[in-house]
Amino acid sequence: MKDTKQQWFKEAKFGLFIHWGLYSLLAGEYKGVKTDHIAEWIMNYLDIPVSEYEELAKQFDPVNFDAEKIVKMAKDWGMRYIVFTSKHHEGFAMYHSECSKYNSVDATPCKRDILKELQLACEKYDMKLGLYYSQAQDWHDPDGYMAKKDNSTKDYRAYLDRKCLPQLREILTNYGKIALIWFDTPMGTTPEESREMAELVKELQPDCIVSGRIGNGLGEYMTTGDNFIPRLPYEGDWEVPATLNDTWGFNKDDHNWKSAAEIIPLLVKINSRGGNYLLNIGPDGTGKVPEESVAILNEVGSYVSANQEAIFATKRMPMYPYELTWGDLTCKEHHLYVHVFRKIPRVEVLGFNNTPKRAYLVETGEELEYKRSRTCEGDEYITVELPKGYQEKEFYCIGIEFEEEMPVFAPINE
C-alpha cells in the first residue's frame, strides 16, 4: 500500500496538471502533417530531427501567459495543487537551467523563467506546486531515451550525470518548496537509478512526494494509467491524471471536449474510491489557456465550491453493493454524502445501516426531512425528502450525519 505520509495530499482530492512546452507552438501539426497522437509527442511520432525541432525555441514568446491568472483560476476551481511540466520528453526546460542552455531563458526571445513565475504565483495564492520532470526520456539529449526508437547505443548513465540529476537538483533548490515530483515513463531505468533519483529528492526536500512513475516500485503514491480509474476502492494514496479532451499538449484540431456534466461525476467517483483527480490544461503557443478548458472548469468549480465539505478530506468509501444510476457517494467521519447528478423525486439509499442524526443540503446547510424504512424484502434504507424545486434540479449534494464513525452498508439480501 502506497503512503505519502503527507496529509495535504490525502485531503487534496483535486489538482491541476499543466502541459506546456515547445510542442504547444506546433499545435499538433508540422510542415502540413498532423499528428493523430497526443500533441506533446509530435517530435517523436513525426520523427522531427533535433536540429529542426530546437529551432522552435526561437519562436517561443508567450505573450499571453499569465501565471497569476492561471493559479487564481485553479484556486477558484477548487484545486489544491498544481503540477507543471518543468521538462517534458522533448528535453526543453521551462526554467533557467544552468546545465542545459536549451531552456526558456537562454534559448528564447522572451528570456522568461516560466517556472519562477509559477512559483511566485503559487506562493501568493497559497497553492501547492508540484513539478513534472521527464527523467528517462529526453529527445534532445543524445543519450536520453526515446520511446519507440532504438536506444541500444545510448549512454544513459552519461545523460543522468550530465542533465537529469543536475536538473532535478536545480528545480528542487531554486524554486522554493516543491510539493511533489511527478516523474514519467521510466523505460529502462534500473532500480538503482530510480533509487538514486528518489534519494536526491529526499536529500534536498524531505517532504517532497515522489510519484509512482519514478519506476521500480519506488514511488510514494500510485499514479494510474492516463484517464484510467480503478474499478474498486484502492487502499493507499493514488491519483488519476486526466485530460479534458484527447491530448495533454495543445492541439488546435482536438475539439473532443468532455463536458462539466461528465467531469463532475468522474471527480466524485475518484474521490469516493480514495483518489485524487489531476485534471489537465494545455495552453497554446502564446500561453493562452483554451477557452473551452476555462468554461468547463468554471462550471466544475461551481459544483466543487458549493460542495467542498463533500469532496475535500473525504475518505475511501466502504464497498457500497449497489450501482446508483443517478449519482454517487462520498464519506468522512460521521457523514455520508449523496451526490445527485440527475433529476430524482427524493434521495433513497438502500442498505443504509447507520443511526442518522440529521440530513441536510450541503450547499446551504438547510435541514431536510428523512425517514428510515424497510423494503418489502426486509432491507433497511433511508429516504431524504428534497427541498422545494430540487426534484427538477441536477448536480447537488445531500449530507447525512450519523452516530457511527463510518458508513455501514448491509450486503445484498439473498
Secondary structure, DSSP 8 states (H G I E B T S, - for coil): ------HHHHHH-EEEEE--STHHHHTTEETTEE-SS-GGGHHHHTT--HHHHGGGGGG---TT--HHHHHHHHHHTT--EEEEEEE-TT--BSS--SS-S-BTTTSSSS---HHHHHHHHHHHTT-EEEEEE-SSB-SSSTTSB-TTS--TT--HHHHIIIIIHHHHHHHHHSSS---EEE----TT--HHHHHHHHHHHHHH-TT-EEBGGGSTT--SBEE-STT---SS--SS-EEEEE-SSS-SS--TT------HHHHHHHHHHHHHTT-EEEEEE---TTS---HHHHHHHHHHHHHHHHTGGGTTT-B-----SS--SSEEEEEETTEEEEEE-S--SEEEEETB-S-EEEEEETTT--EE-EEEEE-TTS-EEEEEE--TTGGG--SEEEEEEESSSS--B-----
